[in-house]
Amino acid sequence: MKCLKYILALLIFCLAFFANAQTATITGVILDERKVPLSNVNISSGRTGTFSDANGFYLLEIVADEKTTITFSHLGHKSVILKDLILITNETYEFNPIMKVDAIQIDGITVTPTGRKSVEGIAVIAPQELRKIPGANAGVENILKLLPGVSSNNELSTQYSVRGGNYDENLVYINEIEVYRPFLVRSAQQEGLSFVNSDMAKDVSFSPGGFQAKYGDKLSSVLDITYKNPVNFGAQLDLSLLGASAVVETVSKNKNFTSISGVRYRNNSLLVNSQQTNANFNPVFADVQSYMTYRFSKKFQLGFLGNISLNDYQNEPLNRQTNFGTLNDPRALVVFYQGRENNAYNTQLAALKGDYFLNEKVNLKLISSIYHNTEEEYSDVVAQYELGEIDTNLGSETLGEVTSSRGLGSQINRARNDLDALILNISHKGNYAHNERALEWGVKYTHEDIRDQLRESEFIDSAGFSVRPPFPEFNNNEPGEPFTAPLVPFEGINSRNFVKTNRFSGFIQFSDRKAWNGNDIYYNIGIRSQHWTVSGTNVAKTSHTIFSPRAQLAIKPNWEKDMLFRISGGIYQQPPFYRELRDSLGIVRPEVKAQKSLHLVVGNEYSFTLWNRPFTLIGEGYYKKLDNVNPYTLEDVRIRYRANNSAKAYVYGGELRMSGAFVPGTESWVSIGYLKTEENINDRGYISRPTDQRLKLGVLFQDYIPDIPNLRMYLNLVYNTGVPGGSPSYADPYVFQNRLRDYKRADLGISHIFVNGDKTYPKDHWLYSFKELSVGFEVFNLFNNQNSITNTWVRDVDSKQQFAVPNFMTARVLNLRLSMGF
């Protein structure tokens, strides 16, 4: 009996052994038409199946020594079917399919098992376009500024406003990791590089409003970037007169480890020296960025994002002459400078992201990051100015020079600003997807530790006497009373703040896709919440809590015409960050509440064929009702808040964008937008907000010579009506409602492509080792328009009138560019 038990046990063991041995493995990486890894692809064979991970990697065990059919399916793509595959026992077969877009896919709408991009108007931007489009700040922000709802009248800045919001109201994510920006930047020419390295980007998505609950607590927009997960070794090198960049992609032999790393250097001297201020300018902008992924198993992978950015801005202004006024009354401002400014903005970011695929339906994520930012602004600049009339006589030897003075004076600016910011984040996200339904959730803890020392002063001397602030204690009643007031700066700030903020936030959202009377319906509903506490030295501990419900609905009717209608909205709230808590005197106000916006967006997408080529027409209308508004002033790219909730506001507008193959084989678009935004401060009535842009026209056009198809032209055109130009110091904004001149700009790029994916060479050719090679030139501000970003206010000593002298941006600039890939 005992022997029989041993025989049965041995028999069962042998059966199990041979059953396990009679299997084979098929593995690989699934790519789309752009050779980008495709996630969430369903791989099925009979009763067994799996999904590709975020890197497009999959692994499936099948029965060996018999015919097997394997199907690769993904919503929005044509299925790939591998028929009658026979693998021997223990064989590992590598198959890397390329999935093509399904002909019935809605242009610009990708329906995935998680519901992403199915219910809101997200603009999907091809990363290769980011690298081709010319611009003074080439990259993601450069192409965003061509969208109808995005505004920027400063080509030196990577900052942008969306649908009436300001620069602080935009979310930026890289691989689901939130990105922060420097705080103290006051002039756009101090900005060197965007945080986003466009050479490393795989997917670029942008939502100008009405976004889902899974995104954070901001009022205006979301820029969602996904960096590449390489599938083989590669390298990219770009050289130009503005700087250089290099990107390297690596993959381990077993494909478990991938990395993409980039190094960039930029020097803005070429651009800044085209402005009207002559200066000794020595900027150094550089950064190193890397994203690495290690796959421990097919269920767990770990990603790391690291970034070190160094921005050292040194400027010694020398002189400036700005001609302004009218033909009948031309004027000039001549300024001579002494002194220098030295600003440094250094940031470091390290983040870990763990993905655990519990099964094909559940994905769990843990993300942690640490962001450290140190900033210094040290400057001592003396400006002696002369305001006068200029000689307009064409035959005169002094044509364009000042002939008589209307105002003489000097101005001394001094700054000793130091900021140290440490931001820690840890969050958990998860999603459950089954068929067309998806449930997503997340919780996050954020700790912000800000150490800020703000010391600024501005002394103004006009007609031989120091101008004091217009306060009662400086009233001058001489000679009846002696004037004994102290000598103080016209504007001065001296504060030291140590502030800590702890934030707890979370969200949950549900999305589904249904069919109703032959129509496809997509919807998403969700809610966010955040609780935060502000404390610090001489800061009363204060807590706040907010809730933000959001929803999106899209309907694709069963019509012959390919149309999609959508509506989205909700209550969007933005808890104050440190800069919003600090008022114009540098005092921290912890009682500041979150700004709140009731947001509604309606839109339509129509895909059609014109001239036998595909086109899409996208139209949207939006309305925002804002409460608890924190008023601010805008000086160049510097935002100064009042740190109170003393205003209410509204924004409304409409947009149209037509994109398609205006020229066969290329993608171009034309966009037009209109918006109006006004605010009511302390119930004094509505006036224009600093971002009241009104009319916006953007054109992105690509072309080539038919006989020389590799000679390409890229052109972007932007026209914005002028925004409010601000007001002098201490002036009532309700009195000064003048506007800057309209912003008009054209950037042209022409390049010859020697090698790319469509044009390769045999092994014996010297170009064989290149995967990409192009040489070209760019002309920034093609028509040499004089655009202005702000006004300098100068006092006329005779009439005491103040004149708004425009600060002009860059003139026409030529740049050469060389790009190569290996």
C-alpha positions in Angstrom: 0.0 0.0 0.0 2.8 2.3 0.9 4.5 1.5 -2.4 1.4 2.3 -4.3 1.3 5.8 -2.7 4.8 6.5 -3.8 4.0 5.4 -7.4 0.9 7.6 -7.5 2.9 10.6 -6.1 5.7 10.0 -8.6 3.1 9.8 -11.5 1.4 13.0 -10.4 4.8 14.8 -10.2 5.8 13.6 -13.7 2.4 14.7 -15.2 2.8 18.1 -13.6 6.4 18.3 -14.8 5.6 17.4 -18.4 2.5 19.6 -18.4 4.6 22.6 -17.4 7.4 21.6 -19.8 5.1 21.5 -22.8 4.7 25.3 -23.0 6.5 28.1 -24.9 6.7 31.8 -24.5 6.0 34.7 -26.8 7.2 38.1 -25.8 8.1 41.5 -27.2 7.2 45.2 -27.3 4.1 46.5 -29.1 4.6 49.7 -31.0 2.2 52.1 -32.8 2.8 53.7 -36.2 5.2 56.3 -34.7 7.3 53.4 -33.2 6.1 54.5 -29.7 5.4 51.7 -27.2 1.7 51.0 -26.8 0.2 50.2 -23.4 -3.0 48.3 -22.4 -3.0 46.1 -25.6 -5.0 42.9 -25.1 -3.0 39.8 -26.1 -5.2 36.7 -26.2 -4.8 33.1 -27.2 -7.7 30.8 -26.6 -8.5 31.0 -22.9 -5.3 32.7 -21.9 -4.3 36.3 -22.3 -2.5 39.3 -20.9 -2.1 43.1 -21.4 1.0 45.1 -22.4 2.4 47.3 -19.7 3.2 51.0 -19.8 6.4 50.3 -21.8 4.5 48.2 -24.4 6.1 45.0 -23.1 4.2 41.8 -22.9 4.9 38.1 -22.1 2.4 35.3 -22.8 2.8 31.5 -22.2 1.1 29.3 -24.8 0.8 25.6 -25.4 3.9 24.2 -27.3 4.1 21.9 -30.3 0.6 22.8 -31.7 -0.9 25.5 -33.9 -1.8 28.6 -31.9 -3.5 31.9 -33.0 -2.6 35.0 -31.1 -4.6 38.2 -31.4 -3.4 41.7 -30.4 -6.3 44.1 -30.0 -6.5 47.7 -28.8 -9.3 50.2 -29.0 -8.7 52.7 -31.8 -6.2 50.4 -33.6 -6.5 47.6 -36.2 -6.1 44.2 -34.6 -2.9 42.2 -35.4 -3.5 38.4 -35.7 -0.7 35.9 -35.7 -2.1 32.7 -37.1 -0.9 29.1 -36.9 2.1 29.8 -34.8 3.9 26.6 -33.7 6.6 26.8 -31.0 8.6 24.0 -29.6 8.7 23.2 -25.9 10.5 25.9 -23.8 11.0 28.1 -26.8 10.9 31.9 -26.4 9.7 33.7 -29.5 10.1 37.5 -29.8 7.4 39.3 -31.8 7.2 43.1 -31.9 4.0 44.0 -33.8 3.2 47.5 -35.1 -0.4 48.4 -34.6 -1.9 50.8 -37.2 -4.7 53.3 -36.5 -8.2 52.1 -37.2 -9.9 53.9 -40.0 -13.0 54.5 -37.8 -11.0 56.2 -35.1 -12.1 59.7 -34.3 -9.3 62.1 -35.1 -7.9 63.5 -31.9 -9.9 61.2 -29.7 -8.3 58.0 -28.5 -10.6 55.6 -26.6 -8.6 53.3 -24.3 -9.6 50.8 -21.6 -9.0 53.4 -18.9 -11.2 56.0 -20.6 -8.3 58.5 -21.1 -9.0 61.2 -23.6 -12.4 59.8 -24.3 -14.6 62.5 -22.7 -12.7 65.8 -22.7 -11.1 68.0 -25.4 -7.5 67.1 -25.0 -5.2 68.3 -27.8 -2.7 65.6 -28.7 0.5 67.0 -30.0 3.0 64.9 -32.0 6.4 65.1 -30.2 8.2 65.3 -33.6 6.4 68.6 -34.3 7.8 70.1 -31.1 11.3 69.6 -32.3 10.7 71.1 -35.8 8.6 74.2 -35.2 10.9 77.3 -35.0 10.7 79.7 -32.0 12.9 81.6 -29.7 12.0 79.1 -27.0 11.6 76.0 -29.1 9.8 73.2 -27.3 6.4 72.3 -25.8 5.4 75.9 -24.8 6.4 77.2 -28.3 3.7 75.2 -30.0 1.2 75.6 -27.1 1.2 79.4 -27.8 -0.3 78.7 -31.3 -3.4 77.1 -29.8 -6.4 79.5 -29.7 -6.9 79.6 -25.9 -3.2 80.0 -25.0 -1.7 83.5 -24.8 1.8 84.8 -24.4 3.3 88.1 -25.6 6.8 87.3 -24.6 9.0 85.1 -26.8 11.7 84.9 -24.2 9.4 83.3 -21.7 8.2 79.7 -21.4 5.2 80.8 -19.3 1.7 81.1 -20.8 -1.8 82.0 -19.7 -4.8 79.9 -20.7 -8.3 81.3 -21.2 -7.9 84.3 -19.0 -5.9 82.7 -16.3 -2.4 83.7 -15.2 1.0 81.8 -15.2 0.3 80.2 -11.8 -2.9 78.5 -12.9 -1.4 75.8 -15.1 -0.6 72.2 -14.1 2.4 70.4 -15.6 3.0 66.6 -15.2 5.8 64.4 -16.4 5.0 60.7 -16.2 2.3 61.7 -13.6 4.9 63.6 -11.5 3.9 67.2 -10.8 6.5 69.8 -12.0 7.2 73.1 -10.1 8.7 76.3 -11.5 11.0 78.9 -9.9 9.2 81.6 -7.9 11.2 84.8 -8.1 11.7 85.2 -11.9 10.8 88.8 -12.8 12.1 89.2 -16.3 11.6 86.7 -19.2 15.2 87.1 -20.3 16.2 85.4 -17.0 14.5 82.2 -18.2 16.7 79.9 -20.1 15.1 76.5 -20.4 11.7 74.9 -20.1 11.6 72.1 -17.6 10.2 69.8 -20.2 12.8 68.3 -22.5 10.9 67.9 -25.8 13.6 65.5 -27.2 12.6 63.1 -24.5 8.8 63.3 -24.9 6.7 60.4 -26.2 3.2 61.8 -25.7 2.1 65.4 -25.2 -1.5 66.1 -24.2 -2.9 69.5 -23.3 -6.3 70.4 -21.9 -7.3 74.1 -21.7 -10.1 73.6 -19.3 -12.9 71.3 -18.1 -10.3 68.5 -17.2 -11.0 65.4 -15.1 -10.8 65.1 -11.3 -7.6 63.0 -11.4 -5.7 66.2 -12.3 -4.7 68.6 -9.6 -6.3 71.7 -8.1 -5.6 74.5 -10.6 -8.0 76.8 -12.4 -6.9 76.9 -16.0 -5.1 74.0 -17.8 -3.2 70.7 -17.7 -0.1 69.8 -19.7 0.5 66.1 -19.4 3.8 64.8 -20.7 4.9 61.2 -21.0 8.7 60.5 -21.5 9.9 57.7 -23.8 10.7 54.2 -22.7 13.3 53.2 -25.3 13.1 50.0 -27.2 16.7 50.1 -28.5 19.8 52.3 -28.2 19.7 55.7 -29.7 21.3 59.2 -29.5 20.2 62.6 -30.6 22.3 65.8 -30.9 21.1 69.3 -31.7 23.4 72.3 -32.2 22.5 75.9 -32.8 23.7 79.5 -32.1 21.5 79.5 -29.1 22.9 76.4 -27.5 23.2 72.6 -27.7 21.4 69.5 -26.4 22.0 65.8 -26.4 19.8 62.8 -25.6 20.8 59.2 -25.1 18.5 56.2 -25.0 19.7 52.9 -23.6 18.1 49.4 -23.2 19.6 46.4 -21.3 20.1 43.1 -23.1 17.2 41.5 -21.3 15.1 44.7 -21.9 14.3 45.0 -18.2 16.2 48.3 -17.8 15.6 51.3 -20.0 16.8 54.9 -19.6 16.6 58.2 -21.5 18.9 61.0 -20.5 19.2 64.6 -21.8 21.7 67.4 -21.4 21.0 70.9 -22.5 22.9 74.2 -22.6 21.4 77.5 -23.7 22.7 81.1 -24.1 20.2 83.8 -24.8 22.7 86.5 -25.8 21.8 86.3 -29.4 18.2 87.2 -28.6 18.6 89.7 -25.8 21.3 91.6 -27.6 18.7 92.4 -30.3 16.7 94.5 -27.8 17.1 98.2 -27.3 19.0 98.0 -24.1 22.8 97.6 -24.7 24.4 95.4 -22.1 27.2 93.1 -21.2 25.2 89.9 -20.9 26.5 86.6 -19.6 23.9 84.0 -19.0 24.4 80.3 -18.3 21.4 78.0 -18.5 22.0 74.3 -18.3 20.2 71.2 -17.1 20.6 67.4 -16.9 17.5 65.2 -16.9 17.0 61.5 -16.8 14.1 59.0 -16.7 15.0 55.4 -15.9 12.8 52.3 -15.6 13.5 48.8 -14.3 11.1 45.9 -14.7 11.5 43.6 -11.8 8.8 41.3 -13.1 5.9 41.5 -15.5 3.8 42.7 -12.6 6.1 45.3 -11.0 8.3 48.1 -12.4 10.1 51.1 -10.9 10.7 54.4 -12.6 13.0 57.3 -11.6 12.9 60.9 -12.8 15.8 63.1 -11.9 16.6 66.7 -12.9 19.3 69.3 -12.0 18.9 72.8 -13.5 21.3 75.7 -13.2 20.4 79.2 -14.3 23.0 81.9 -13.7 22.0 85.2 -15.1 24.5 88.1 -15.1 23.7 91.4 -16.7 25.5 94.7 -16.8 23.2 97.2 -18.6 24.9 100.1 -20.4 22.4 102.3 -22.2 19.0 102.4 -23.9 17.1 104.7 -26.3 13.4 104.0 -26.9 11.5 106.1 -29.4 7.7 106.3 -28.9 4.8 108.6 -29.1 3.0 109.7 -32.3 4.0 111.2 -35.6 2.8 114.6 -34.4 4.4 114.3 -31.0 7.4 111.9 -31.1 9.3 111.4 -27.9 12.3 109.4 -26.8 13.6 108.0 -23.5 17.4 107.8 -23.2 18.8 105.9 -20.3 22.4 105.4 -19.1 23.1 102.7 -16.6 25.7 101.8 -14.0 25.9 98.7 -11.9 24.9 95.1 -12.6 22.5 92.3 -11.6 23.3 88.7 -10.8 20.5 86.3 -10.4 20.7 82.5 -9.9 17.9 79.9 -10.0 18.9 76.4 -9.2 16.5 73.5 -8.9 16.7 69.8 -8.2 14.0 67.2 -8.6 14.1 63.4 -7.7 11.1 61.2 -8.0 10.3 57.5 -7.8 7.3 55.9 -9.4 6.3 52.3 -8.7 3.8 50.4 -10.9 2.2 47.2 -9.7 0.0 45.3 -12.1 -2.1 43.3 -9.7 -3.9 41.7 -12.7 -5.1 42.7 -16.1 -7.8 44.9 -14.5 -6.1 46.5 -11.6 -3.0 48.8 -11.7 -1.6 50.3 -8.4 0.9 53.1 -8.3 3.1 54.7 -5.6 4.8 58.0 -6.4 7.1 60.1 -4.3 9.1 63.2 -5.2 11.3 65.8 -3.6 11.8 69.2 -5.2 14.5 71.7 -3.9 14.8 75.2 -5.2 17.3 77.9 -4.3 17.0 81.3 -5.8 19.1 84.5 -5.5 18.4 88.0 -6.9 21.2 90.4 -6.3 21.2 93.7 -8.2 22.5 97.3 -7.8 21.5 99.3 -10.9 21.6 103.1 -11.3 19.6 104.5 -14.2 19.9 108.1 -15.3 17.2 109.0 -17.8 16.3 111.9 -20.1 12.8 112.2 -21.5 12.7 114.5 -24.5 11.5 115.4 -28.0 13.4 114.0 -31.0 14.5 115.5 -34.3 12.2 114.2 -37.1 13.8 116.3 -39.9 14.8 113.8 -42.6 17.7 116.0 -43.8 19.1 116.7 -40.3 22.4 115.3 -39.1 20.7 114.7 -35.7 17.8 112.7 -37.0 16.3 110.5 -34.3 18.3 112.2 -31.5 16.9 114.1 -28.5 16.7 117.9 -29.2 15.0 119.2 -26.0 14.5 117.6 -22.6 11.1 117.4 -20.9 12.3 115.4 -17.9 15.6 114.5 -16.2 16.0 112.1 -13.3 17.7 109.0 -11.9 16.5 105.8 -10.5 18.3 103.4 -8.1 17.2 99.8 -7.9 18.6 97.5 -5.3 17.6 93.9 -4.5 18.8 91.2 -2.1 16.3 88.4 -2.4 16.9 84.8 -1.3 14.5 82.0 -1.4 14.9 78.3 -0.4 11.9 76.0 -1.2 11.6 72.3 -0.3 8.6 70.4 -1.5 7.9 66.8 -0.6 5.2 64.6 -2.2 4.0 61.1 -1.7 0.9 59.8 -3.4 -1.0 56.6 -4.3 -3.0 56.1 -7.4 -4.9 53.2 -8.7 -7.3 52.2 -11.4 -9.7 49.3 -12.1 -10.6 48.8 -15.8 -13.0 46.2 -17.1 -14.5 46.3 -20.6 -15.4 50.0 -21.2 -15.6 51.0 -17.5 -12.8 52.4 -15.4 -12.6 53.5 -11.8 -9.7 55.6 -10.7 -8.7 56.9 -7.3 -5.8 58.6 -5.6 -4.5 60.2 -2.3 -1.6 62.6 -1.9 0.4 64.2 0.9 2.4 67.3 0.2 4.8 69.2 2.6 6.1 72.7 1.6 8.8 74.4 3.5 9.5 77.9 2.3 12.3 80.2 3.6 12.1 83.6 1.9 14.0 86.8 2.5 12.8 89.7 0.4 14.7 93.0 0.4 14.0 95.4 -2.5 14.2 99.2 -2.8 13.7 101.7 -5.5 14.8 105.4 -5.1 13.6 108.0 -7.6 15.3 111.3 -8.0 13.5 113.8 -10.2 14.6 117.5 -10.9 17.1 117.3 -8.1 15.0 116.0 -5.2 14.1 112.5 -4.0 10.6 111.4 -4.7 9.0 109.9 -1.6 5.9 107.6 -1.5 2.5 109.4 -1.8 1.6 108.8 1.9 0.2 111.4 4.4 3.4 111.3 6.5 5.4 112.7 3.5 3.1 115.7 2.8 5.4 118.7 2.2 3.9 122.0 3.5 7.1 124.0 3.1 7.9 126.9 3.7 5.1 127.1 6.2 6.3 124.0 8.1 9.7 122.4 8.1 9.9 119.1 6.2 11.6 116.6 8.4 10.4 113.3 6.9 13.2 110.6 6.5 14.7 109.7 3.2 13.0 106.5 2.2 12.7 104.6 -1.0 9.8 105.3 -3.3 9.1 101.6 -3.2 10.6 99.3 -0.6 10.0 95.8 0.8 11.8 94.2 3.7 10.5 90.9 4.9 11.6 87.6 6.1 9.2 84.6 6.1 9.4 81.0 7.2 6.3 79.2 6.1 5.2 75.6 6.1 2.2 74.1 4.4 0.8 70.6 4.8 -1.7 69.4 2.2 -3.8 66.3 2.0 -5.7 65.7 -1.2 -7.6 62.9 -2.9 -9.8 62.1 -5.8 -12.1 59.4 -7.2 -13.6 59.2 -10.6 -15.6 56.8 -12.7 -15.8 56.6 -16.5 -17.8 54.4 -18.9 -18.7 54.0 -22.5 -22.1 53.0 -23.7 -24.1 52.6 -26.9 -27.6 54.2 -27.1 -29.7 53.9 -30.3 -26.5 53.4 -32.3 -24.8 56.4 -30.8 -21.6 56.1 -28.7 -21.7 57.9 -25.3 -18.6 58.5 -23.1 -18.9 60.0 -19.6 -16.7 60.7 -16.6 -17.7 61.9 -13.2 -15.4 62.6 -10.3 -14.7 64.7 -7.2 -11.5 66.1 -5.7 -10.9 67.3 -2.2 -8.0 69.1 -0.4 -7.3 70.1 3.2 -4.3 72.3 3.9 -2.8 74.0 6.9 -0.5 77.0 6.8 1.9 77.8 9.7 5.3 79.4 10.3 7.2 82.0 12.2 4.9 84.9 13.1 2.2 83.2 11.0 -1.0 82.1 12.6 -1.8 78.5 12.0 -4.8 78.4 9.6 -6.6 75.5 7.9 -8.9 75.2 4.9 -10.9 72.5 3.1 -12.3 72.4 -0.4 -14.3 70.1 -2.6 -14.3 70.1 -6.5 -16.9 68.0 -8.3 -16.2 67.6 -12.1 -17.9 65.8 -15.0 -17.4 65.3 -18.7 -19.8 63.9 -21.4 -19.1 63.2 -25.0 -21.5 61.9 -27.7 -20.6 60.5 -31.1 -23.8 60.3 -33.1 -24.4 57.5 -35.6 -24.2 59.9 -38.5 -22.5 59.6 -41.9 -20.5 62.7 -40.9 -17.8 62.0 -38.4 -18.8 64.3 -35.5 -18.3 64.3 -31.8 -20.0 66.6 -29.3 -18.9 67.2 -25.7 -19.6 69.1 -22.6 -17.6 69.4 -19.5 -17.3 71.4 -16.3 -17.5 71.6 -12.6 -16.2 73.6 -9.7 -12.4 74.1 -9.9 -10.6 75.5 -6.9 -7.0 76.6 -6.5 -5.6 76.6 -3.0 -3.0 79.3 -2.6 0.7 78.5 -2.9 3.3 80.6 -1.2 3.4 83.3 -3.8 -0.3 83.8 -3.5 -0.1 84.1 0.3 2.5 86.9 0.1 1.1 90.4 -0.4 2.8 93.4 -2.1 4.7 94.3 1.2 6.0 90.8 1.6 3.7 89.9 4.5 2.2 86.3 4.5 -1.5 86.2 4.8 -2.5 82.6 5.8 -6.2 83.4 5.8 -6.2 83.6 2.0 -8.8 81.2 0.6 -8.8 79.1 -2.5 -9.9 80.9 -5.7 -13.0 79.2 -7.1 -14.2 78.9 -10.6 -17.5 77.5 -11.9 -16.4 76.3 -15.3 -18.5 75.2 -18.3 -17.1 74.1 -21.7 -19.0 72.9 -24.8 -17.3 71.7 -27.9 -17.6 69.9 -31.3 -15.2 68.0 -33.4 -15.9 67.4 -37.1 -13.5 65.2 -39.1 -13.9 65.4 -42.9 -12.1 65.0 -46.2 -11.2 68.1 -48.3 -9.1 67.9 -51.5 -8.9 64.1 -50.8 -7.0 64.8 -47.6 -8.1 64.5 -43.9 -9.1 67.6 -41.9 -10.6 68.3 -38.5 -12.5 71.3 -37.3 -12.7 71.8 -33.6 -14.8 74.5 -32.0 -15.3 75.3 -28.3 -17.1 77.8 -26.2 -16.4 78.4 -22.5 -17.6 80.4 -19.5 -16.0 80.8 -16.0 -17.6 82.5 -13.0 -14.8 83.2 -10.5 -15.2 83.9 -6.8 -12.7 84.5 -4.0 -10.4 86.1 -6.6 -7.0 87.1 -5.4 -6.2 90.3 -7.5 -2.6 90.7 -8.8 -0.4 92.9 -10.9 1.8 91.7 -13.7 5.3 93.1 -14.3 6.8 91.4 -17.2 6.4 87.7 -16.1 6.4 88.6 -12.3 3.1 88.2 -10.5 2.4 90.2 -7.4 -0.7 89.3 -5.5 -2.7 91.4 -3.0 -3.1 88.3 -0.9 -6.8 88.7 -0.3 -10.0 87.5 -1.8 -11.4 90.9 -2.5 -12.6 90.4 -6.1 -14.9 88.4 -8.3 -14.5 87.9 -12.0 -15.7 86.2 -15.1 -14.3 84.8 -18.4 -16.0 83.9 -21.5 -14.9 83.1 -25.1 -15.0 80.9 -28.1 -12.4 79.2 -30.3 -12.0 77.5 -33.7 -9.1 75.4 -34.9 -8.9 73.7 -38.3 -6.1 71.2 -38.7 -5.1 68.9 -41.5 -3.0 68.2 -44.5 -3.1 71.6 -46.2 -0.1 70.4 -48.0 0.0 66.6 -48.7 2.1 64.7 -46.2 2.2 67.5 -43.7 0.1 68.7 -40.7 -0.8 72.4 -40.4 -3.5 74.4 -38.6 -5.2 77.7 -38.4 -6.8 78.8 -35.1 -8.8 81.8 -33.9 -10.0 82.7 -30.5 -11.9 85.4 -28.6 -12.1 85.9 -24.9 -13.1 88.6 -22.5 -12.2 88.6 -18.8 -13.0 91.3 -16.2 -12.8 91.6 -12.4 -14.7 93.6 -9.8 -12.4 94.6 -6.9 -14.2 95.5 -3.6 -17.4 96.1 -5.6 -16.0 99.1 -7.4 -17.2 97.8 -10.8 -15.7 95.6 -13.5 -12.4 96.4 -15.2 -10.2 94.4 -17.5 -7.9 91.8 -15.9 -4.2 91.7 -16.8 -4.9 88.7 -19.1 -7.8 90.3 -21.0 -6.3 89.2 -24.4 -9.5 89.5 -26.5 -8.5 88.4 -30.1 -6.0 85.6 -30.8 -4.9 84.2 -34.2 -2.4 81.4 -34.6 -1.1 79.7 -37.8 1.2 76.7 -38.0 2.1 75.9 -41.6 4.4 73.3 -43.0 5.4 73.0 -46.7 8.1 71.5 -49.0 9.3 71.8 -52.6 7.7 69.0 -54.6 10.8 68.4 -56.6 12.9 68.5 -53.4 10.6 66.9 -50.8 13.4 66.8 -48.2 13.7 70.6 -48.2 11.1 71.6 -45.6 9.6 74.9 -44.4 8.0 75.5 -41.0 6.2 78.8 -40.3 4.3 79.9 -37.2 2.4 83.2 -37.0 0.8 84.7 -33.9 -1.4 87.8 -33.6 -2.7 88.9 -30.2 -4.6 92.1 -29.4 -2.9 94.1 -26.7 -3.4 93.3 -23.0 -3.8 96.0 -20.3 -0.4 97.8 -19.8 -0.6 98.2 -16.0 -0.3 101.4 -14.1 2.4 103.4 -12.3 3.3 102.6 -8.7 0.6 103.6 -6.2 -1.8 104.5 -9.0 -5.4 103.4 -9.0 -5.8 100.5 -11.6 -9.4 101.8 -12.2 -7.9 105.0 -13.6 -5.2 103.5 -15.8 -6.8 101.1 -18.3 -4.5 101.7 -21.3 -3.4 98.7 -23.4 -0.2 97.5 -24.9 0.2 97.5 -28.6 -0.9 94.4 -30.5 1.5 91.5 -30.5 2.5 90.3 -34.0 5.2 87.7 -34.6 6.3 85.3 -37.3 9.0 82.7 -37.0 10.4 80.8 -40.0 12.4 77.7 -40.2 13.9 76.0 -43.3 15.8 72.7 -43.2 17.1 70.1 -45.5 16.5 66.5 -44.3 19.4 64.2 -45.4 18.3 61.2 -43.4 15.1 60.3 -41.5 12.8 57.3 -41.1 11.7 57.5 -44.7 15.1 58.0 -46.3 18.0 55.7 -45.4 21.3 54.7 -47.1 23.1 51.3 -47.7 26.0 50.2 -45.5 28.7 51.4 -47.8 27.4 55.0 -47.7 28.8 57.6 -45.3 25.3 58.5 -44.1 24.5 54.9 -43.2 25.3 55.4 -39.5 22.8 58.3 -39.2 19.1 57.6 -38.3 18.4 61.3 -38.7 20.4 64.3 -40.1 19.1 67.7 -41.0 20.7 71.2 -41.4 18.8 74.4 -41.6 18.3 78.0 -40.4 15.6 79.9 -38.5 14.5 83.5 -38.6 12.9 84.7 -35.5 10.5 87.7 -35.7 10.6 87.5 -39.5 9.0 90.9 -40.1 10.9 92.7 -37.3 7.8 93.8 -35.4 8.3 95.9 -32.3 6.4 94.1 -29.6 6.2 95.3 -26.0 5.7 93.3 -22.8 5.3 96.1 -20.2 5.6 99.9 -19.8 8.2 102.0 -18.0 6.5 105.0 -16.4 8.4 108.2 -16.7 7.4 111.6 -15.1 7.4 114.9 -17.1 9.0 117.5 -14.8 6.9 120.3 -16.3 3.4 118.9 -16.4 3.9 116.2 -13.8 2.3 113.9 -16.3 3.5 110.3 -16.5 4.2 108.7 -19.8 4.0 105.0 -20.6 7.3 104.0 -22.4 7.0 100.6 -24.0 9.7 98.0 -23.2 10.2 96.4 -26.6 11.0 92.7 -27.1 13.5 91.1 -29.4 14.1 92.2 -33.0 14.8 90.0 -36.1 17.3 87.3 -35.3 19.0 84.6 -37.5 19.8 81.2 -36.0 21.5 78.2 -37.6 20.6 74.6 -36.5 22.1 71.1 -37.0 20.3 68.0 -35.8 21.5 64.4 -36.0 20.4 61.1 -34.6 22.2 57.7 -34.3 
